[in-house]
């Protein structure tokens, strides 16, 4: 993993693809995720409808587009230089819980302030589905933190 620090927007969004693919898994037919949202491909939720089927090429394009959207949403709110691991972890978190949740979080305030101890505690709190702690999300949050 690259340890140099760059402005958030200067990292290539494709750097997050392998990690997110591993965490999201691939489904080419629409399904309801644990949060009861229609989902397809690698965790894509926008405009998905029951019975929808896509191919691998479409799944990959949707993933890259979704990651780019997350980067664009987060960029104005990350005020410090980040390593590639931090970039991937923040993208993965926002991809999973939504950029607005990350943007308004205490976690991001602590991250920007350089308070990594408090940031880590808040980061791990993003482990709930409908307010119920979820073991899979707890493991994902820990693997994201391991990149930090």
NULO-771676 format. One record per residue: x, y, z of N, C-alpha, C, O in turn; residue in three letters. Coordinates in nm, 2 decimals. Layout:
BEGIN
+--------+--------+--------+--------+--------+--------+--------+--------+--------+--------+--------+--------+-----+
|   n.xx |   n.yy |   n.zz |  ca.xx |  ca.yy |  ca.zz |   c.xx |   c.yy |   c.zz |   o.xx |   o.yy |   o.zz |   r |
+--------+--------+--------+--------+--------+--------+--------+--------+--------+--------+--------+--------+-----+
|      X |      Y |      Z |      X |      Y |      Z |      X |      Y |      Z |      X |      Y |      Z | ALA |
...
+--------+--------+--------+--------+--------+--------+--------+--------+--------+--------+--------+--------+-----+
END
This chain:
BEGIN
+--------+--------+--------+--------+--------+--------+--------+--------+--------+--------+--------+--------+-----+
|   n.xx |   n.yy |   n.zz |  ca.xx |  ca.yy |  ca.zz |   c.xx |   c.yy |   c.zz |   o.xx |   o.yy |   o.zz |   r |
+--------+--------+--------+--------+--------+--------+--------+--------+--------+--------+--------+--------+-----+
|   0.09 |  -0.12 |   0.00 |   0.00 |   0.00 |   0.00 |   0.09 |   0.12 |   0.00 |   0.19 |   0.13 |   0.07 | UNK |
|   0.05 |   0.22 |  -0.08 |   0.13 |   0.34 |  -0.09 |   0.11 |   0.43 |   0.03 |  -0.01 |   0.46 |   0.07 | UNK |
|   0.21 |   0.47 |   0.10 |   0.20 |   0.55 |   0.22 |   0.22 |   0.70 |   0.20 |   0.21 |   0.77 |   0.30 | UNK |
|   0.25 |   0.74 |   0.08 |   0.26 |   0.88 |   0.06 |   0.12 |   0.95 |   0.08 |   0.02 |   0.88 |   0.06 | UNK |
|   0.12 |   1.07 |   0.11 |   0.00 |   1.14 |   0.14 |  -0.03 |   1.24 |   0.03 |   0.06 |   1.32 |  -0.02 | UNK |
|  -0.15 |   1.24 |  -0.02 |  -0.20 |   1.34 |  -0.13 |  -0.33 |   1.40 |  -0.09 |  -0.40 |   1.34 |   0.00 | UNK |
|  -0.37 |   1.51 |  -0.15 |  -0.51 |   1.55 |  -0.14 |  -0.60 |   1.44 |  -0.18 |  -0.57 |   1.37 |  -0.27 | UNK |
|  -0.71 |   1.43 |  -0.11 |  -0.81 |   1.32 |  -0.13 |  -0.84 |   1.31 |  -0.28 |  -0.85 |   1.20 |  -0.33 | UNK |
|  -0.87 |   1.42 |  -0.35 |  -0.91 |   1.42 |  -0.49 |  -0.81 |   1.37 |  -0.58 |  -0.84 |   1.34 |  -0.70 | UNK |
|  -0.68 |   1.36 |  -0.54 |  -0.57 |   1.32 |  -0.63 |  -0.55 |   1.17 |  -0.64 |  -0.47 |   1.13 |  -0.72 | UNK |
|  -0.61 |   1.10 |  -0.55 |  -0.60 |   0.95 |  -0.56 |  -0.69 |   0.90 |  -0.67 |  -0.80 |   0.96 |  -0.69 | UNK |
|  -0.65 |   0.80 |  -0.74 |  -0.73 |   0.74 |  -0.85 |  -0.84 |   0.66 |  -0.79 |  -0.82 |   0.57 |  -0.71 | UNK |
|  -0.97 |   0.69 |  -0.82 |  -1.08 |   0.61 |  -0.77 |  -1.07 |   0.46 |  -0.79 |  -1.12 |   0.38 |  -0.71 | UNK |
|  -1.00 |   0.42 |  -0.90 |  -0.99 |   0.28 |  -0.92 |  -0.91 |   0.20 |  -0.82 |  -0.92 |   0.08 |  -0.81 | UNK |
|  -0.84 |   0.28 |  -0.74 |  -0.76 |   0.21 |  -0.63 |  -0.85 |   0.14 |  -0.53 |  -0.81 |   0.05 |  -0.46 | UNK |
|  -0.98 |   0.19 |  -0.52 |  -1.07 |   0.13 |  -0.42 |  -1.15 |   0.01 |  -0.48 |  -1.22 |  -0.06 |  -0.40 | UNK |
|  -1.14 |  -0.01 |  -0.61 |  -1.22 |  -0.11 |  -0.67 |  -1.19 |  -0.25 |  -0.61 |  -1.29 |  -0.32 |  -0.57 | UNK |
|  -1.07 |  -0.30 |  -0.60 |  -1.05 |  -0.44 |  -0.55 |  -1.11 |  -0.46 |  -0.41 |  -1.17 |  -0.56 |  -0.38 | UNK |
|  -1.09 |  -0.36 |  -0.32 |  -1.13 |  -0.37 |  -0.19 |  -1.29 |  -0.38 |  -0.18 |  -1.34 |  -0.46 |  -0.11 | UNK |
|  -1.35 |  -0.29 |  -0.25 |  -1.50 |  -0.28 |  -0.25 |  -1.55 |  -0.41 |  -0.32 |  -1.65 |  -0.46 |  -0.27 | UNK |
|  -1.49 |  -0.45 |  -0.43 |  -1.54 |  -0.58 |  -0.49 |  -1.54 |  -0.69 |  -0.39 |  -1.63 |  -0.77 |  -0.38 | UNK |
|  -1.43 |  -0.70 |  -0.31 |  -1.42 |  -0.81 |  -0.22 |  -1.52 |  -0.80 |  -0.11 |  -1.58 |  -0.90 |  -0.07 | UNK |
|  -1.55 |  -0.68 |  -0.06 |  -1.64 |  -0.66 |   0.05 |  -1.79 |  -0.67 |   0.00 |  -1.87 |  -0.72 |   0.08 | UNK |
|  -1.82 |  -0.62 |  -0.11 |  -1.96 |  -0.62 |  -0.16 |  -2.00 |  -0.75 |  -0.23 |  -2.12 |  -0.79 |  -0.22 | UNK |
|  -1.91 |  -0.82 |  -0.29 |  -1.94 |  -0.94 |  -0.37 |  -2.02 |  -0.89 |  -0.49 |  -2.06 |  -0.78 |  -0.51 | UNK |
|  -2.04 |  -0.99 |  -0.58 |  -2.10 |  -0.96 |  -0.71 |  -2.23 |  -1.04 |  -0.73 |  -2.23 |  -1.16 |  -0.71 | UNK |
|  -2.34 |  -0.97 |  -0.76 |  -2.46 |  -1.03 |  -0.79 |  -2.52 |  -0.97 |  -0.92 |  -2.54 |  -0.84 |  -0.92 | UNK |
|  -2.54 |  -1.05 |  -1.02 |  -2.58 |  -0.99 |  -1.15 |  -2.74 |  -0.98 |  -1.16 |  -2.79 |  -0.93 |  -1.25 | UNK |
|  -2.81 |  -1.04 |  -1.06 |  -2.95 |  -1.03 |  -1.05 |  -2.99 |  -0.95 |  -0.93 |  -2.93 |  -0.97 |  -0.82 | UNK |
|  -3.09 |  -0.86 |  -0.94 |  -3.13 |  -0.77 |  -0.83 |  -3.17 |  -0.85 |  -0.71 |  -3.24 |  -0.96 |  -0.73 | UNK |
|  -3.14 |  -0.80 |  -0.59 |  -3.17 |  -0.86 |  -0.47 |  -3.19 |  -0.75 |  -0.36 |  -3.15 |  -0.64 |  -0.38 | UNK |
|  -3.26 |  -0.79 |  -0.25 |  -3.27 |  -0.70 |  -0.14 |  -3.16 |  -0.72 |  -0.05 |  -3.14 |  -0.83 |   0.00 | UNK |
|  -3.08 |  -0.61 |  -0.02 |  -2.97 |  -0.62 |   0.07 |  -3.02 |  -0.63 |   0.22 |  -3.14 |  -0.62 |   0.24 | UNK |
|  -2.93 |  -0.63 |   0.31 |  -2.97 |  -0.64 |   0.45 |  -3.04 |  -0.52 |   0.50 |  -3.12 |  -0.53 |   0.60 | UNK |
|  -3.03 |  -0.41 |   0.43 |  -3.10 |  -0.29 |   0.47 |  -3.23 |  -0.28 |   0.39 |  -3.30 |  -0.17 |   0.39 | UNK |
|  -3.27 |  -0.39 |   0.32 |  -3.39 |  -0.40 |   0.25 |  -3.40 |  -0.30 |   0.13 |  -3.51 |  -0.26 |   0.09 | UNK |
|  -3.29 |  -0.28 |   0.06 |  -3.28 |  -0.19 |  -0.06 |  -3.25 |  -0.28 |  -0.18 |  -3.17 |  -0.37 |  -0.17 | UNK |
|  -3.32 |  -0.26 |  -0.29 |  -3.28 |  -0.33 |  -0.41 |  -3.14 |  -0.30 |  -0.45 |  -3.10 |  -0.18 |  -0.46 | UNK |
|  -3.06 |  -0.40 |  -0.48 |  -2.92 |  -0.39 |  -0.50 |  -2.88 |  -0.48 |  -0.62 |  -2.95 |  -0.58 |  -0.64 | UNK |
|  -2.78 |  -0.44 |  -0.69 |  -2.73 |  -0.53 |  -0.80 |  -2.58 |  -0.50 |  -0.82 |  -2.53 |  -0.40 |  -0.78 | UNK |
|  -2.51 |  -0.59 |  -0.89 |  -2.37 |  -0.57 |  -0.92 |  -2.29 |  -0.58 |  -0.79 |  -2.31 |  -0.67 |  -0.71 | UNK |
|  -2.20 |  -0.48 |  -0.78 |  -2.12 |  -0.47 |  -0.66 |  -2.18 |  -0.36 |  -0.56 |  -2.11 |  -0.26 |  -0.54 | UNK |
|  -2.30 |  -0.39 |  -0.51 |  -2.36 |  -0.30 |  -0.41 |  -2.42 |  -0.17 |  -0.47 |  -2.44 |  -0.08 |  -0.40 | UNK |
|  -2.45 |  -0.18 |  -0.60 |  -2.52 |  -0.06 |  -0.66 |  -2.67 |  -0.06 |  -0.63 |  -2.74 |  -0.16 |  -0.64 | UNK |
|  -2.72 |   0.06 |  -0.58 |  -2.86 |   0.07 |  -0.54 |  -2.94 |   0.17 |  -0.62 |  -3.06 |   0.17 |  -0.61 | UNK |
|  -2.88 |   0.25 |  -0.70 |  -2.96 |   0.35 |  -0.77 |  -3.04 |   0.30 |  -0.89 |  -2.99 |   0.24 |  -0.98 | UNK |
|  -3.17 |   0.32 |  -0.88 |  -3.26 |   0.28 |  -0.99 |  -3.27 |   0.13 |  -1.01 |  -3.31 |   0.09 |  -1.12 | UNK |
|  -3.24 |   0.05 |  -0.91 |  -3.25 |  -0.10 |  -0.93 |  -3.40 |  -0.14 |  -0.90 |  -3.46 |  -0.09 |  -0.81 | UNK |
|  -3.44 |  -0.24 |  -0.98 |  -3.58 |  -0.28 |  -0.97 |  -3.58 |  -0.44 |  -0.96 |  -3.49 |  -0.50 |  -1.01 | UNK |
|  -3.69 |  -0.49 |  -0.90 |  -3.70 |  -0.64 |  -0.89 |  -3.69 |  -0.70 |  -1.03 |  -3.75 |  -0.66 |  -1.12 | UNK |
|  -3.62 |  -0.81 |  -1.03 |  -3.60 |  -0.89 |  -1.16 |  -3.50 |  -0.84 |  -1.25 |  -3.47 |  -0.90 |  -1.35 | UNK |
|  -3.44 |  -0.73 |  -1.22 |  -3.33 |  -0.67 |  -1.31 |  -3.21 |  -0.76 |  -1.31 |  -3.17 |  -0.82 |  -1.21 | UNK |
|  -3.15 |  -0.77 |  -1.43 |  -3.03 |  -0.85 |  -1.45 |  -2.93 |  -0.77 |  -1.53 |  -2.97 |  -0.70 |  -1.63 | UNK |
|  -2.81 |  -0.77 |  -1.50 |  -2.70 |  -0.70 |  -1.57 |  -2.59 |  -0.80 |  -1.60 |  -2.58 |  -0.91 |  -1.55 | UNK |
|  -2.50 |  -0.75 |  -1.69 |  -2.38 |  -0.84 |  -1.71 |  -2.26 |  -0.78 |  -1.64 |  -2.27 |  -0.68 |  -1.57 | UNK |
|  -2.15 |  -0.85 |  -1.64 |  -2.03 |  -0.82 |  -1.57 |  -1.97 |  -0.68 |  -1.61 |  -1.93 |  -0.60 |  -1.53 | UNK |
|  -1.98 |  -0.65 |  -1.74 |  -1.93 |  -0.52 |  -1.79 |  -2.01 |  -0.41 |  -1.72 |  -1.95 |  -0.31 |  -1.68 | UNK |
|  -2.14 |  -0.42 |  -1.72 |  -2.23 |  -0.32 |  -1.66 |  -2.20 |  -0.31 |  -1.51 |  -2.20 |  -0.20 |  -1.46 | UNK |
|  -2.18 |  -0.42 |  -1.44 |  -2.15 |  -0.42 |  -1.30 |  -2.02 |  -0.34 |  -1.27 |  -2.02 |  -0.26 |  -1.18 | UNK |
|  -1.92 |  -0.37 |  -1.35 |  -1.80 |  -0.29 |  -1.33 |  -1.81 |  -0.14 |  -1.36 |  -1.75 |  -0.06 |  -1.29 | UNK |
|  -1.89 |  -0.11 |  -1.46 |  -1.91 |   0.03 |  -1.49 |  -1.99 |   0.10 |  -1.38 |  -1.96 |   0.21 |  -1.34 | UNK |
|  -2.09 |   0.03 |  -1.33 |  -2.17 |   0.09 |  -1.22 |  -2.08 |   0.11 |  -1.10 |  -2.10 |   0.21 |  -1.03 | UNK |
|  -2.00 |   0.02 |  -1.07 |  -1.91 |   0.03 |  -0.95 |  -1.82 |   0.15 |  -0.97 |  -1.80 |   0.23 |  -0.88 | UNK |
|  -1.75 |   0.16 |  -1.08 |  -1.66 |   0.28 |  -1.10 |  -1.74 |   0.41 |  -1.10 |  -1.69 |   0.51 |  -1.04 | UNK |
|  -1.86 |   0.41 |  -1.16 |  -1.94 |   0.54 |  -1.15 |  -1.98 |   0.57 |  -1.00 |  -1.97 |   0.68 |  -0.96 | UNK |
|  -2.02 |   0.46 |  -0.93 |  -2.05 |   0.49 |  -0.79 |  -1.94 |   0.53 |  -0.71 |  -1.95 |   0.62 |  -0.62 | UNK |
|  -1.82 |   0.48 |  -0.73 |  -1.70 |   0.52 |  -0.65 |  -1.67 |   0.66 |  -0.69 |  -1.64 |   0.74 |  -0.60 | UNK |
|  -1.67 |   0.70 |  -0.82 |  -1.64 |   0.84 |  -0.86 |  -1.74 |   0.93 |  -0.79 |  -1.70 |   1.04 |  -0.75 | UNK |
|  -1.87 |   0.89 |  -0.79 |  -1.97 |   0.98 |  -0.72 |  -1.93 |   1.00 |  -0.57 |  -1.95 |   1.11 |  -0.52 | UNK |
|  -1.89 |   0.89 |  -0.50 |  -1.85 |   0.90 |  -0.36 |  -1.73 |   1.00 |  -0.35 |  -1.73 |   1.08 |  -0.26 | UNK |
|  -1.63 |   0.98 |  -0.44 |  -1.51 |   1.07 |  -0.43 |  -1.56 |   1.22 |  -0.45 |  -1.51 |   1.30 |  -0.37 | UNK |
|  -1.65 |   1.24 |  -0.54 |  -1.69 |   1.38 |  -0.56 |  -1.77 |   1.43 |  -0.44 |  -1.76 |   1.55 |  -0.41 | UNK |
|  -1.85 |   1.35 |  -0.38 |  -1.92 |   1.39 |  -0.26 |  -1.83 |   1.42 |  -0.14 |  -1.85 |   1.52 |  -0.07 | UNK |
|  -1.73 |   1.33 |  -0.12 |  -1.64 |   1.35 |   0.00 |  -1.54 |   1.45 |  -0.02 |  -1.50 |   1.52 |   0.08 | UNK |
|  -1.49 |   1.47 |  -0.14 |  -1.37 |   1.56 |  -0.16 |  -1.38 |   1.70 |  -0.09 |  -1.28 |   1.74 |  -0.02 | UNK |
|  -1.49 |   1.77 |  -0.10 |  -1.49 |   1.90 |  -0.03 |  -1.49 |   1.90 |   0.12 |  -1.47 |   2.00 |   0.19 | UNK |
|  -1.50 |   1.78 |   0.18 |  -1.52 |   1.76 |   0.32 |  -1.39 |   1.70 |   0.39 |  -1.39 |   1.69 |   0.51 | UNK |
|  -1.29 |   1.67 |   0.31 |  -1.17 |   1.61 |   0.36 |  -1.06 |   1.71 |   0.34 |  -1.02 |   1.74 |   0.23 | UNK |
|  -1.01 |   1.76 |   0.46 |  -0.93 |   1.88 |   0.46 |  -0.78 |   1.85 |   0.49 |  -0.70 |   1.94 |   0.52 | UNK |
|  -0.75 |   1.72 |   0.49 |  -0.61 |   1.68 |   0.52 |  -0.56 |   1.59 |   0.41 |  -0.64 |   1.53 |   0.33 | UNK |
|  -0.43 |   1.58 |   0.40 |  -0.37 |   1.48 |   0.31 |  -0.40 |   1.34 |   0.36 |  -0.40 |   1.32 |   0.48 | UNK |
|  -0.42 |   1.25 |   0.26 |  -0.45 |   1.11 |   0.30 |  -0.36 |   1.01 |   0.23 |  -0.31 |   1.04 |   0.12 | UNK |
|  -0.33 |   0.90 |   0.30 |  -0.26 |   0.79 |   0.23 |  -0.36 |   0.71 |   0.14 |  -0.48 |   0.74 |   0.15 | UNK |
|  -0.31 |   0.63 |   0.06 |  -0.39 |   0.55 |  -0.03 |  -0.49 |   0.46 |   0.06 |  -0.60 |   0.44 |   0.02 | UNK |
|  -0.43 |   0.40 |   0.17 |  -0.52 |   0.32 |   0.25 |  -0.63 |   0.40 |   0.32 |  -0.74 |   0.35 |   0.32 | UNK |
|  -0.60 |   0.52 |   0.36 |  -0.71 |   0.61 |   0.42 |  -0.81 |   0.64 |   0.31 |  -0.93 |   0.64 |   0.34 | UNK |
|  -0.76 |   0.67 |   0.19 |  -0.86 |   0.70 |   0.08 |  -0.95 |   0.58 |   0.05 |  -1.07 |   0.60 |   0.05 | UNK |
|  -0.89 |   0.46 |   0.04 |  -0.98 |   0.34 |   0.02 |  -1.07 |   0.32 |   0.13 |  -1.19 |   0.28 |   0.11 | UNK |
|  -1.03 |   0.33 |   0.26 |  -1.11 |   0.31 |   0.37 |  -1.23 |   0.40 |   0.37 |  -1.34 |   0.36 |   0.40 | UNK |
|  -1.20 |   0.53 |   0.35 |  -1.31 |   0.63 |   0.35 |  -1.41 |   0.61 |   0.24 |  -1.53 |   0.63 |   0.25 | UNK |
|  -1.36 |   0.57 |   0.12 |  -1.44 |   0.54 |   0.00 |  -1.53 |   0.42 |   0.03 |  -1.65 |   0.43 |   0.01 | UNK |
|  -1.47 |   0.32 |   0.09 |  -1.55 |   0.20 |   0.12 |  -1.66 |   0.23 |   0.22 |  -1.77 |   0.18 |   0.20 | UNK |
|  -1.62 |   0.30 |   0.32 |  -1.72 |   0.34 |   0.42 |  -1.84 |   0.41 |   0.36 |  -1.95 |   0.38 |   0.38 | UNK |
|  -1.81 |   0.52 |   0.29 |  -1.91 |   0.60 |   0.23 |  -1.99 |   0.53 |   0.12 |  -2.11 |   0.55 |   0.11 | UNK |
|  -1.92 |   0.44 |   0.05 |  -1.99 |   0.35 |  -0.05 |  -2.10 |   0.27 |   0.02 |  -2.21 |   0.25 |  -0.03 | UNK |
|  -2.06 |   0.22 |   0.14 |  -2.15 |   0.13 |   0.21 |  -2.26 |   0.20 |   0.29 |  -2.37 |   0.15 |   0.29 | UNK |
|  -2.23 |   0.31 |   0.36 |  -2.33 |   0.38 |   0.44 |  -2.39 |   0.50 |   0.38 |  -2.48 |   0.56 |   0.43 | UNK |
|  -2.33 |   0.55 |   0.27 |  -2.37 |   0.67 |   0.21 |  -2.28 |   0.79 |   0.25 |  -2.25 |   0.81 |   0.36 | UNK |
|  -2.24 |   0.86 |   0.15 |  -2.15 |   0.98 |   0.17 |  -2.21 |   1.08 |   0.27 |  -2.14 |   1.13 |   0.35 | UNK |
|  -2.34 |   1.11 |   0.26 |  -2.40 |   1.21 |   0.36 |  -2.38 |   1.17 |   0.50 |  -2.35 |   1.25 |   0.59 | UNK |
|  -2.39 |   1.04 |   0.53 |  -2.37 |   0.99 |   0.67 |  -2.22 |   1.01 |   0.71 |  -2.20 |   1.05 |   0.83 | UNK |
|  -2.13 |   0.99 |   0.62 |  -1.99 |   1.01 |   0.66 |  -1.96 |   1.16 |   0.67 |  -1.89 |   1.20 |   0.76 | UNK |
|  -2.01 |   1.24 |   0.58 |  -1.99 |   1.39 |   0.58 |  -2.03 |   1.45 |   0.71 |  -1.97 |   1.54 |   0.76 | UNK |
|  -2.15 |   1.41 |   0.77 |  -2.20 |   1.47 |   0.89 |  -2.15 |   1.40 |   1.02 |  -2.20 |   1.44 |   1.13 | UNK |
|  -2.06 |   1.31 |   1.00 |  -2.02 |   1.23 |   1.12 |  -1.91 |   1.29 |   1.21 |  -1.83 |   1.38 |   1.16 | UNK |
|  -1.91 |   1.26 |   1.33 |  -1.80 |   1.29 |   1.42 |  -1.67 |   1.23 |   1.37 |  -1.57 |   1.29 |   1.39 | UNK |
|  -1.68 |   1.11 |   1.32 |  -1.57 |   1.04 |   1.27 |  -1.49 |   1.13 |   1.17 |  -1.37 |   1.14 |   1.19 | UNK |
|  -1.56 |   1.19 |   1.08 |  -1.48 |   1.27 |   0.98 |  -1.43 |   1.40 |   1.04 |  -1.32 |   1.44 |   1.01 | UNK |
|  -1.50 |   1.45 |   1.14 |  -1.44 |   1.57 |   1.21 |  -1.31 |   1.53 |   1.28 |  -1.22 |   1.61 |   1.28 | UNK |
|  -1.31 |   1.42 |   1.35 |  -1.19 |   1.37 |   1.42 |  -1.08 |   1.34 |   1.32 |  -0.96 |   1.37 |   1.34 | UNK |
|  -1.12 |   1.28 |   1.21 |  -1.02 |   1.25 |   1.10 |  -0.95 |   1.38 |   1.05 |  -0.83 |   1.39 |   1.05 | UNK |
|  -1.03 |   1.48 |   1.02 |  -0.98 |   1.61 |   0.97 |  -0.89 |   1.68 |   1.08 |  -0.80 |   1.75 |   1.05 | UNK |
|  -0.93 |   1.66 |   1.21 |  -0.85 |   1.72 |   1.32 |  -0.73 |   1.64 |   1.35 |  -0.65 |   1.69 |   1.43 | UNK |
|  -0.71 |   1.52 |   1.29 |  -0.59 |   1.44 |   1.32 |  -0.60 |   1.36 |   1.45 |  -0.51 |   1.31 |   1.50 | UNK |
|  -0.73 |   1.35 |   1.51 |  -0.75 |   1.28 |   1.63 |  -0.79 |   1.13 |   1.59 |  -0.90 |   1.10 |   1.59 | UNK |
|  -0.68 |   1.05 |   1.56 |  -0.71 |   0.92 |   1.51 |  -0.76 |   0.82 |   1.62 |  -0.84 |   0.73 |   1.58 | UNK |
|  -0.74 |   0.85 |   1.74 |  -0.79 |   0.76 |   1.85 |  -0.94 |   0.77 |   1.85 |  -1.01 |   0.67 |   1.85 | UNK |
|  -0.99 |   0.89 |   1.86 |  -1.14 |   0.91 |   1.86 |  -1.20 |   0.88 |   1.72 |  -1.31 |   0.83 |   1.72 | UNK |
|  -1.13 |   0.90 |   1.61 |  -1.18 |   0.87 |   1.48 |  -1.20 |   0.72 |   1.47 |  -1.31 |   0.68 |   1.42 | UNK |
|  -1.11 |   0.64 |   1.52 |  -1.13 |   0.49 |   1.51 |  -1.25 |   0.45 |   1.59 |  -1.32 |   0.36 |   1.54 | UNK |
|  -1.28 |   0.50 |   1.71 |  -1.39 |   0.47 |   1.79 |  -1.52 |   0.50 |   1.71 |  -1.61 |   0.42 |   1.70 | UNK |
|  -1.53 |   0.62 |   1.65 |  -1.64 |   0.66 |   1.58 |  -1.66 |   0.58 |   1.45 |  -1.77 |   0.54 |   1.41 | UNK |
|  -1.55 |   0.54 |   1.38 |  -1.55 |   0.47 |   1.26 |  -1.62 |   0.33 |   1.28 |  -1.70 |   0.29 |   1.20 | UNK |
|  -1.58 |   0.27 |   1.40 |  -1.64 |   0.14 |   1.43 |  -1.79 |   0.14 |   1.46 |  -1.86 |   0.04 |   1.46 | UNK |
|  -1.84 |   0.26 |   1.49 |  -1.99 |   0.27 |   1.52 |  -2.07 |   0.26 |   1.39 |  -2.19 |   0.25 |   1.40 | UNK |
|  -2.01 |   0.27 |   1.27 |  -2.09 |   0.25 |   1.15 |  -2.11 |   0.10 |   1.12 |  -2.07 |   0.05 |   1.02 | UNK |
|  -2.16 |   0.03 |   1.22 |  -2.18 |  -0.12 |   1.20 |  -2.32 |  -0.17 |   1.22 |  -2.34 |  -0.28 |   1.26 | UNK |
|  -2.42 |  -0.08 |   1.19 |  -2.56 |  -0.11 |   1.22 |  -2.64 |  -0.12 |   1.09 |  -2.61 |  -0.05 |   1.00 | UNK |
|  -2.74 |  -0.21 |   1.09 |  -2.84 |  -0.22 |   0.99 |  -2.97 |  -0.19 |   1.06 |  -3.01 |  -0.26 |   1.15 | UNK |
|  -3.04 |  -0.08 |   1.02 |  -3.16 |  -0.04 |   1.09 |  -3.14 |  -0.04 |   1.24 |  -3.23 |  -0.09 |   1.31 | UNK |
|  -3.03 |   0.03 |   1.28 |  -3.00 |   0.05 |   1.42 |  -2.96 |  -0.07 |   1.50 |  -2.94 |  -0.07 |   1.62 | UNK |
|  -2.94 |  -0.19 |   1.43 |  -2.90 |  -0.31 |   1.50 |  -2.76 |  -0.34 |   1.46 |  -2.73 |  -0.35 |   1.34 | UNK |
|  -2.67 |  -0.36 |   1.56 |  -2.53 |  -0.40 |   1.53 |  -2.53 |  -0.53 |   1.44 |  -2.60 |  -0.62 |   1.46 | UNK |
|  -2.44 |  -0.53 |   1.34 |  -2.43 |  -0.63 |   1.24 |  -2.28 |  -0.68 |   1.24 |  -2.19 |  -0.61 |   1.22 | UNK |
|  -2.27 |  -0.81 |   1.26 |  -2.13 |  -0.87 |   1.27 |  -2.05 |  -0.85 |   1.14 |  -1.93 |  -0.83 |   1.14 | UNK |
|  -2.12 |  -0.87 |   1.03 |  -2.05 |  -0.85 |   0.90 |  -2.00 |  -0.71 |   0.88 |  -1.89 |  -0.69 |   0.84 | UNK |
|  -2.08 |  -0.61 |   0.92 |  -2.04 |  -0.47 |   0.91 |  -1.93 |  -0.44 |   1.01 |  -1.84 |  -0.37 |   0.98 | UNK |
|  -1.94 |  -0.50 |   1.13 |  -1.83 |  -0.48 |   1.23 |  -1.70 |  -0.53 |   1.17 |  -1.59 |  -0.46 |   1.19 | UNK |
|  -1.70 |  -0.65 |   1.10 |  -1.57 |  -0.70 |   1.04 |  -1.53 |  -0.61 |   0.93 |  -1.41 |  -0.59 |   0.91 | UNK |
|  -1.62 |  -0.56 |   0.85 |  -1.59 |  -0.47 |   0.74 |  -1.52 |  -0.34 |   0.79 |  -1.42 |  -0.30 |   0.74 | UNK |
|  -1.58 |  -0.28 |   0.89 |  -1.53 |  -0.16 |   0.95 |  -1.39 |  -0.19 |   1.00 |  -1.30 |  -0.10 |   0.98 | UNK |
|  -1.36 |  -0.30 |   1.06 |  -1.23 |  -0.33 |   1.11 |  -1.13 |  -0.35 |   1.00 |  -1.02 |  -0.30 |   1.01 | UNK |
|  -1.17 |  -0.41 |   0.89 |  -1.08 |  -0.43 |   0.78 |  -1.05 |  -0.29 |   0.71 |  -0.94 |  -0.27 |   0.66 | UNK |
|  -1.15 |  -0.20 |   0.71 |  -1.13 |  -0.07 |   0.66 |  -1.03 |   0.01 |   0.75 |  -0.94 |   0.07 |   0.70 | UNK |
|  -1.05 |   0.00 |   0.88 |  -0.96 |   0.06 |   0.97 |  -0.82 |   0.01 |   0.96 |  -0.72 |   0.08 |   0.97 | UNK |
|  -0.80 |  -0.12 |   0.93 |  -0.67 |  -0.18 |   0.91 |  -0.59 |  -0.11 |   0.80 |  -0.47 |  -0.11 |   0.79 | UNK |
|  -0.67 |  -0.05 |   0.70 |  -0.60 |   0.02 |   0.59 |  -0.55 |   0.16 |   0.63 |  -0.47 |   0.22 |   0.56 | UNK |
|  -0.60 |   0.21 |   0.74 |  -0.57 |   0.34 |   0.79 |  -0.43 |   0.35 |   0.85 |  -0.39 |   0.45 |   0.89 | UNK |
+--------+--------+--------+--------+--------+--------+--------+--------+--------+--------+--------+--------+-----+
END
